[in-house]
Amino acid sequence: MSRSDQYVNREKNSQRMMGRIKKLGGQFRMAQAIAAGISRRRLYSLRDQGMIEQISRGVYRLSEMPPLSNFDIVAVSIRVPQTVICLVSALSFHNLTTQIPHAVDIALIKGSRIPRIDFPPVSVHRLSKPCFKAGIQEHMIDGVNVKIYDPEKTLVDCFKFRNQIGKEIALEALKFYRARMRLNIDALMGYARVCRVEKVIKPYLEAML
């Protein structure tokens, strides 16, 4: 086979692999690519050619796609699709804090395996199954389905983990929530009962009324 024929074959293979990647949505985990019939060697070749880019360990996207508007939570959500964005990261998404997250706060069910994520940095928080499943919203961000707790559940979690993130962050978030959103006491108290912080948060809610 001539060099010209070899080049044509390589180009055809690359285009075929790119077609499979586009069917994955353009943003994918290595495991998804392998399941779609793209070998590690071919994946690395596409990366080296600049056709795809690696955004986290085992996470890739098409280079031609627009820049990510929220790189950290998108990368983590692709890497660990079962996780839920919580605490300060969720507060930031809902515009309920002045804090800049230094890591992506993620929630997992107690007993589940902690994922290995080298970048971006993550802070893992374990929740009971009922508490974990309460208040999950799904948002499409940069073409990725991202699970984030709703504002009320996020506030309750901030009081639950107040000793870890700082009580002042929870109180600031509650103040912003009162000023910027429709006050939903029933939802707040419902989540507080599920997450067993009803006695903690109730005095602060009563003071707002």
C-alpha positions as CSV (number, residue, x, y, z in Angstrom):
1,M,0.0,0.0,0.0
2,S,1.4,3.4,-1.0
3,R,1.9,6.2,1.5
4,S,-1.0,8.1,-0.2
5,D,-3.3,5.1,0.4
6,Q,-2.2,4.9,4.0
7,Y,-2.9,8.5,4.5
8,V,-6.4,8.2,3.0
9,N,-7.2,5.2,5.2
10,R,-6.0,7.1,8.3
11,E,-8.2,10.0,7.4
12,K,-11.2,7.7,6.8
13,N,-10.7,6.0,10.2
14,S,-10.4,9.3,11.9
15,Q,-13.6,10.6,10.4
16,R,-15.4,7.4,11.3
17,M,-14.2,7.7,14.9
18,M,-15.2,11.4,15.0
19,G,-18.7,10.4,13.8
20,R,-19.0,8.0,16.7
21,I,-17.8,10.7,19.2
22,K,-20.4,13.1,17.9
23,K,-23.1,10.5,18.6
24,L,-21.9,10.5,22.2
25,G,-22.7,14.2,22.3
26,G,-19.2,15.5,21.8
27,Q,-18.3,15.3,25.5
28,F,-17.7,11.8,26.9
29,R,-15.8,9.5,29.2
30,M,-13.2,7.1,28.0
31,A,-15.4,4.2,29.0
32,Q,-18.1,5.5,26.7
33,A,-15.7,5.8,23.8
34,I,-14.4,2.3,24.3
35,A,-18.0,1.0,24.4
36,A,-18.6,2.8,21.1
37,G,-15.8,0.9,19.5
38,I,-13.0,3.6,19.8
39,S,-9.8,2.1,21.2
40,R,-7.6,3.9,23.7
41,R,-4.9,4.1,21.0
42,R,-7.3,5.7,18.6
43,L,-8.5,8.1,21.3
44,Y,-5.0,9.2,22.1
45,S,-4.3,9.7,18.4
46,L,-7.3,11.9,18.0
47,R,-6.2,13.9,21.0
48,D,-2.6,14.3,19.6
49,Q,-4.1,15.4,16.3
50,G,-6.0,18.2,18.2
51,M,-9.4,16.8,17.1
52,I,-10.4,16.2,20.8
53,E,-9.2,17.6,24.0
54,Q,-8.9,16.1,27.5
55,I,-10.6,18.2,30.2
56,S,-10.1,15.8,33.1
57,R,-8.8,12.4,33.8
58,G,-10.7,10.1,31.4
59,V,-12.9,12.9,30.2
60,Y,-12.8,14.3,26.6
61,R,-14.6,16.7,24.3
62,L,-14.5,17.8,20.7
63,S,-12.0,20.6,20.2
64,E,-14.4,22.4,17.9
65,M,-17.0,22.8,20.6
66,P,-17.5,26.3,22.2
67,P,-15.5,26.9,25.4
68,L,-17.1,25.6,28.6
69,S,-19.0,28.3,30.6
70,N,-18.7,26.3,33.8
71,F,-15.7,24.1,33.3
72,D,-15.4,22.6,36.8
73,I,-19.0,21.3,37.4
74,V,-19.3,20.1,33.8
75,A,-16.1,18.1,34.0
76,V,-17.1,16.5,37.3
77,S,-20.6,15.8,36.1
78,I,-19.2,14.0,33.0
79,R,-16.7,12.1,35.1
80,V,-19.1,11.1,37.8
81,P,-22.7,11.3,36.4
82,Q,-24.3,9.9,39.6
83,T,-23.0,12.7,41.8
84,V,-25.0,15.9,42.7
85,I,-23.5,19.4,43.0
86,C,-24.0,20.7,46.5
87,L,-23.1,23.2,49.2
88,V,-20.9,26.2,48.1
89,S,-20.8,25.1,44.5
90,A,-24.6,24.9,44.4
91,L,-24.9,28.2,46.2
92,S,-22.7,29.8,43.5
93,F,-24.8,28.3,40.8
94,H,-28.0,29.7,42.4
95,N,-26.3,33.1,43.1
96,L,-26.7,32.7,46.8
97,T,-23.1,33.4,48.0
98,T,-20.2,35.7,47.6
99,Q,-17.8,32.8,48.1
100,I,-15.7,31.5,45.2
101,P,-15.6,27.7,45.4
102,H,-12.1,26.4,45.7
103,A,-13.3,22.8,44.9
104,V,-16.4,21.3,43.4
105,D,-18.7,20.2,46.2
106,I,-20.3,16.9,45.3
107,A,-22.7,14.7,47.2
108,L,-22.7,10.9,47.3
109,I,-24.8,8.3,49.1
110,K,-23.1,7.0,52.3
111,G,-21.2,3.8,51.5
112,S,-20.7,4.6,47.8
113,R,-17.2,4.6,46.4
114,I,-15.4,7.9,46.3
115,P,-14.4,8.6,42.7
116,R,-10.8,9.4,41.9
117,I,-10.7,12.8,40.3
118,D,-7.3,14.5,39.9
119,F,-8.7,17.6,38.3
120,P,-10.7,19.7,39.0
121,P,-10.4,19.4,42.8
122,V,-13.5,18.1,44.5
123,S,-14.8,18.0,48.0
124,V,-17.0,14.9,48.7
125,H,-19.9,14.9,51.1
126,R,-21.7,11.8,52.2
127,L,-25.5,11.9,52.7
128,S,-28.0,9.3,53.8
129,K,-30.0,7.9,50.9
130,P,-33.2,9.9,51.7
131,C,-31.2,13.1,52.1
132,F,-29.2,12.5,49.0
133,K,-32.2,11.9,46.8
134,A,-34.2,15.0,48.0
135,G,-34.3,18.2,46.0
136,I,-32.3,17.2,42.9
137,Q,-32.7,19.4,39.9
138,E,-31.2,18.7,36.4
139,H,-29.8,21.5,34.4
140,M,-28.4,21.4,30.9
141,I,-25.0,23.2,31.0
142,D,-22.7,23.3,28.0
143,G,-24.6,20.3,26.6
144,V,-24.2,18.2,29.7
145,N,-26.9,17.1,32.1
146,V,-25.8,18.4,35.5
147,K,-27.5,17.4,38.7
148,I,-27.7,20.2,41.3
149,Y,-29.7,20.5,44.5
150,D,-32.4,23.1,44.4
151,P,-32.0,26.3,46.4
152,E,-33.9,25.1,49.5
153,K,-32.2,21.8,49.7
154,T,-28.8,23.5,49.2
155,L,-29.6,25.8,52.2
156,V,-30.5,22.9,54.4
157,D,-27.3,21.1,53.5
158,C,-25.3,24.2,54.3
159,F,-26.7,24.1,57.9
160,K,-26.2,20.4,58.0
161,F,-22.5,20.8,57.1
162,R,-22.1,24.2,58.9
163,N,-19.1,23.0,60.9
164,Q,-17.3,22.1,57.7
165,I,-18.1,25.1,55.5
166,G,-18.6,27.7,58.2
167,K,-21.9,28.9,59.7
168,E,-21.4,32.3,58.3
169,I,-21.7,30.9,54.7
170,A,-25.0,29.3,55.6
171,L,-26.4,32.5,57.2
172,E,-25.2,34.7,54.2
173,A,-26.9,32.2,51.8
174,L,-30.2,32.4,53.9
175,K,-30.1,36.2,53.7
176,F,-29.6,36.2,49.9
177,Y,-32.3,33.6,49.5
178,R,-34.8,35.7,51.5
179,A,-33.9,38.8,49.3
180,R,-33.7,37.2,45.9
181,M,-36.1,34.3,45.8
182,R,-39.7,33.4,46.8
183,L,-39.6,32.2,50.4
184,N,-40.7,28.5,50.6
185,I,-40.8,27.6,54.2
186,D,-42.6,24.3,53.6
187,A,-39.8,23.1,51.3
188,L,-37.1,24.2,53.7
189,M,-38.7,22.5,56.7
190,G,-39.4,19.4,54.6
191,Y,-35.8,19.0,53.6
192,A,-34.7,19.9,57.1
193,R,-36.8,17.0,58.5
194,V,-35.4,14.5,55.9
195,C,-31.8,15.6,56.7
196,R,-32.4,15.8,60.4
197,V,-31.5,19.4,61.0
198,E,-35.0,20.7,61.7
199,K,-34.0,22.0,65.2
200,V,-30.9,23.7,63.8
201,I,-32.5,25.7,61.0
202,K,-36.0,26.4,62.5
203,P,-34.9,29.4,64.8
204,Y,-33.3,31.1,61.8
205,L,-36.4,30.6,59.6
206,E,-38.7,31.9,62.4
207,A,-36.5,35.0,62.7
208,M,-37.1,35.7,59.0
209,L,-40.9,35.7,59.3
